[in-house]
Amino acid sequence: MPRKVWTALAVLALLCTWLSAMPAVAGYGAIAWDQTTGKSGWVWNEPTPQKAAAGAMRECGISGCKVVIHTDAKQCAALATTKDGKAAGGAARSTKDAARLAALTQCQKRKAGDCILRTSDCNK
Protein backbone atom coordinates (compact mmCIF):
# COMPACT_ATOMS: atom_id res chain seq x y z
CA MET A 1 0.00 0.00 0.00
CA PRO A 2 1.16 3.53 -0.62
CA ARG A 3 2.54 5.47 2.31
CA LYS A 4 -0.38 7.95 2.28
CA VAL A 5 -2.88 5.14 2.83
CA TRP A 6 -0.91 3.81 5.84
CA THR A 7 -0.67 7.30 7.28
CA ALA A 8 -4.40 7.84 6.86
CA LEU A 9 -5.16 4.50 8.51
CA ALA A 10 -2.87 5.32 11.43
CA VAL A 11 -4.53 8.71 11.94
CA LEU A 12 -7.99 7.12 11.75
CA ALA A 13 -7.04 4.46 14.31
CA LEU A 14 -5.66 7.13 16.63
CA LEU A 15 -8.85 9.21 16.34
CA CYS A 16 -11.05 6.18 17.03
CA THR A 17 -9.03 5.33 20.13
CA TRP A 18 -9.14 8.91 21.35
CA LEU A 19 -12.88 9.34 20.75
CA SER A 20 -13.78 6.05 22.43
CA ALA A 21 -11.85 7.10 25.54
CA MET A 22 -13.84 10.32 25.91
CA PRO A 23 -16.83 10.19 28.27
CA ALA A 24 -20.23 10.53 26.71
CA VAL A 25 -21.66 13.99 27.15
CA ALA A 26 -25.20 13.89 28.40
CA GLY A 27 -27.12 16.73 29.90
CA TYR A 28 -29.87 15.89 32.31
CA GLY A 29 -31.90 18.40 34.25
CA ALA A 30 -34.53 18.47 36.95
CA ILE A 31 -36.83 20.95 38.66
CA ALA A 32 -38.04 20.37 42.23
CA TRP A 33 -40.85 22.24 43.98
CA ASP A 34 -42.56 22.25 47.37
CA GLN A 35 -46.23 23.25 47.24
CA THR A 36 -46.47 24.02 50.97
CA THR A 37 -43.62 26.53 51.12
CA GLY A 38 -43.42 27.51 47.45
CA LYS A 39 -39.67 26.85 47.38
CA SER A 40 -38.08 25.44 44.25
CA GLY A 41 -34.71 24.36 42.93
CA TRP A 42 -33.30 23.30 39.59
CA VAL A 43 -30.17 22.06 37.88
CA TRP A 44 -29.13 21.55 34.26
CA ASN A 45 -26.52 19.55 32.37
CA GLU A 46 -25.85 16.92 34.99
CA PRO A 47 -24.20 13.65 33.87
CA THR A 48 -27.06 11.37 35.03
CA PRO A 49 -30.79 11.71 35.73
CA GLN A 50 -30.12 10.72 39.36
CA LYS A 51 -27.57 13.51 39.85
CA ALA A 52 -29.99 15.97 38.27
CA ALA A 53 -32.80 14.95 40.64
CA ALA A 54 -30.49 15.06 43.67
CA GLY A 55 -29.18 18.47 42.65
CA ALA A 56 -32.66 19.93 42.20
CA MET A 57 -33.72 18.58 45.61
CA ARG A 58 -30.58 20.05 47.20
CA GLU A 59 -31.21 23.44 45.57
CA CYS A 60 -34.83 23.38 46.74
CA GLY A 61 -33.60 22.79 50.28
CA ILE A 62 -36.86 21.69 51.92
CA SER A 63 -37.80 18.15 52.91
CA GLY A 64 -41.18 18.52 51.20
CA CYS A 65 -39.67 19.18 47.77
CA LYS A 66 -40.51 16.78 44.97
CA VAL A 67 -38.97 16.58 41.53
CA VAL A 68 -41.74 17.74 39.21
CA ILE A 69 -39.81 17.82 35.92
CA HIS A 70 -37.04 15.61 34.54
CA THR A 71 -35.29 16.56 31.30
CA ASP A 72 -33.03 14.66 28.94
CA ALA A 73 -30.20 15.85 26.74
CA LYS A 74 -31.12 18.71 24.41
CA GLN A 75 -34.46 19.17 26.14
CA CYS A 76 -35.69 22.42 27.68
CA ALA A 77 -37.84 22.99 30.74
CA ALA A 78 -39.46 25.82 32.64
CA LEU A 79 -41.20 26.48 35.95
CA ALA A 80 -43.71 29.26 36.57
CA THR A 81 -45.31 29.98 39.94
CA THR A 82 -47.56 32.51 41.60
CA LYS A 83 -45.84 35.22 43.63
CA ASP A 84 -45.98 33.12 46.81
CA GLY A 85 -44.84 30.05 44.87
CA LYS A 86 -47.68 27.88 46.11
CA ALA A 87 -49.30 27.32 42.72
CA ALA A 88 -47.09 26.26 39.85
CA GLY A 89 -46.92 25.05 36.30
CA GLY A 90 -44.03 23.32 34.67
CA ALA A 91 -43.19 21.86 31.31
CA ALA A 92 -40.45 20.18 29.32
CA ARG A 93 -40.33 20.88 25.60
CA SER A 94 -37.90 20.88 22.69
CA THR A 95 -37.35 24.67 22.82
CA LYS A 96 -37.00 27.14 25.66
CA ASP A 97 -39.82 29.35 24.34
CA ALA A 98 -42.20 26.39 24.11
CA ALA A 99 -41.31 25.29 27.65
CA ARG A 100 -41.85 28.82 29.00
CA LEU A 101 -45.23 29.19 27.31
CA ALA A 102 -46.41 25.78 28.49
CA ALA A 103 -45.25 26.42 32.08
CA LEU A 104 -47.02 29.79 32.23
CA THR A 105 -50.17 28.29 30.70
CA GLN A 106 -50.17 25.43 33.23
CA CYS A 107 -49.69 27.87 36.10
CA GLN A 108 -52.48 30.19 34.91
CA LYS A 109 -54.89 27.22 34.74
CA ARG A 110 -54.65 26.97 38.53
CA LYS A 111 -56.34 30.41 38.80
CA ALA A 112 -54.39 31.25 41.94
CA GLY A 113 -53.05 34.62 40.78
CA ASP A 114 -50.57 36.03 38.31
CA CYS A 115 -47.78 33.65 37.37
CA ILE A 116 -44.08 34.47 37.20
CA LEU A 117 -41.50 32.52 35.26
CA ARG A 118 -39.00 31.21 37.84
CA THR A 119 -36.59 29.32 35.61
CA SER A 120 -36.14 28.09 32.08
CA ASP A 121 -33.16 26.55 30.38
CA CYS A 122 -32.04 23.77 28.07
CA ASN A 123 -29.64 20.89 28.53
CA LYS A 124 -26.72 20.45 26.20
C-alpha positions in Angstrom: 0.0 0.0 0.0 1.2 3.5 -0.6 2.5 5.5 2.3 -0.4 7.9 2.3 -2.9 5.1 2.8 -0.9 3.8 5.8 -0.7 7.3 7.3 -4.4 7.8 6.9 -5.2 4.5 8.5 -2.9 5.3 11.4 -4.5 8.7 11.9 -8.0 7.1 11.7 -7.0 4.5 14.3 -5.7 7.1 16.6 -8.8 9.2 16.3 -11.1 6.2 17.0 -9.0 5.3 20.1 -9.1 8.9 21.3 -12.9 9.3 20.7 -13.8 6.1 22.4 -11.8 7.1 25.5 -13.8 10.3 25.9 -16.8 10.2 28.3 -20.2 10.5 26.7 -21.7 14.0 27.2 -25.2 13.9 28.4 -27.1 16.7 29.9 -29.9 15.9 32.3 -31.9 18.4 34.2 -34.5 18.5 37.0 -36.8 20.9 38.7 -38.0 20.4 42.2 -40.9 22.2 44.0 -42.6 22.2 47.4 -46.2 23.3 47.2 -46.5 24.0 51.0 -43.6 26.5 51.1 -43.4 27.5 47.5 -39.7 26.8 47.4 -38.1 25.4 44.2 -34.7 24.4 42.9 -33.3 23.3 39.6 -30.2 22.1 37.9 -29.1 21.6 34.3 -26.5 19.6 32.4 -25.9 16.9 35.0 -24.2 13.7 33.9 -27.1 11.4 35.0 -30.8 11.7 35.7 -30.1 10.7 39.4 -27.6 13.5 39.8 -30.0 16.0 38.3 -32.8 14.9 40.6 -30.5 15.1 43.7 -29.2 18.5 42.6 -32.7 19.9 42.2 -33.7 18.6 45.6 -30.6 20.1 47.2 -31.2 23.4 45.6 -34.8 23.4 46.7 -33.6 22.8 50.3 -36.9 21.7 51.9 -37.8 18.1 52.9 -41.2 18.5 51.2 -39.7 19.2 47.8 -40.5 16.8 45.0 -39.0 16.6 41.5 -41.7 17.7 39.2 -39.8 17.8 35.9 -37.0 15.6 34.5 -35.3 16.6 31.3 -33.0 14.7 28.9 -30.2 15.8 26.7 -31.1 18.7 24.4 -34.5 19.2 26.1 -35.7 22.4 27.7 -37.8 23.0 30.7 -39.5 25.8 32.6 -41.2 26.5 35.9 -43.7 29.3 36.6 -45.3 30.0 39.9 -47.6 32.5 41.6 -45.8 35.2 43.6 -46.0 33.1 46.8 -44.8 30.1 44.9 -47.7 27.9 46.1 -49.3 27.3 42.7 -47.1 26.3 39.8 -46.9 25.0 36.3 -44.0 23.3 34.7 -43.2 21.9 31.3 -40.4 20.2 29.3 -40.3 20.9 25.6 -37.9 20.9 22.7 -37.3 24.7 22.8 -37.0 27.1 25.7 -39.8 29.4 24.3 -42.2 26.4 24.1 -41.3 25.3 27.6 -41.9 28.8 29.0 -45.2 29.2 27.3 -46.4 25.8 28.5 -45.3 26.4 32.1 -47.0 29.8 32.2 -50.2 28.3 30.7 -50.2 25.4 33.2 -49.7 27.9 36.1 -52.5 30.2 34.9 -54.9 27.2 34.7 -54.6 27.0 38.5 -56.3 30.4 38.8 -54.4 31.3 41.9 -53.1 34.6 40.8 -50.6 36.0 38.3 -47.8 33.6 37.4 -44.1 34.5 37.2 -41.5 32.5 35.3 -39.0 31.2 37.8 -36.6 29.3 35.6 -36.1 28.1 32.1 -33.2 26.6 30.4 -32.0 23.8 28.1 -29.6 20.9 28.5 -26.7 20.5 26.2 
